[in-house]
Amino acid sequence: QGQLKESGGGLVQPGGSLRLSCAASGSIFSINEMAWYCQAPGKERELVASITSGGSTNYADSVKGRFTISRDNAKNTVSLQMNNLKPEDTAVYYCRMYKSGQPNVIYWGQGTQVTVSS
């Protein structure tokens, strides 16, 4: 069974930057969509950004212009560059990968904490 491994979370001051990365294990391939979700305490998990295999991207309104999602199809990795971070960005960030097929498969990472605080 495939696994996703995230890295790059941590504590940063408001206005700072972080880069999250997620790598899929070797048994995961031909991923259609890669995405980052976040979940703050007491809130539901929500989409932050997604990217298709063709490079089309989608962002939550709250992060447009500050976050950039990118992927390396050859390495099955996805990254999230987060700039101008705000305290309200504090959450656990999860990597998600979707593969269509028979059956469709969704993989989730274990989550990485991002804390924005002075």
C-alpha positions, 0 to 999 in steps of 0.5 A: 500500500502506498504512503505519503510523507510530508515535511517542512512544517514548523513555527514561523513569524507573521509575514514569514515563509515556509515550504511544505513538501510531500513525496509518494512512495514508489508504489504510488504512480500516475497520480491525477490530482495532488492537493494540500488541505488544512485543518485548524482546531475545531474546524473542518478540513478544507482545501488549500490548493490543488494541481492536476497532472497537466499543471492546472491549479486551484487555490482557496481565496484566502491564500491566492497570491501568497501560496504556490503549489507545484508538482514533479510528475517524475518524482511523484512529489508536490510542494506548497510554497507559503509566503506572507504567512498569517496567524490564521494560516495556523493549522495541520496541513495534509497532502492528498493524492488522487488516482482515478481508475478501477477503483479510484484511490485517495491517499492522505499524508499524516499531516504537518503542523504549521504555526504562525505566531510572533 
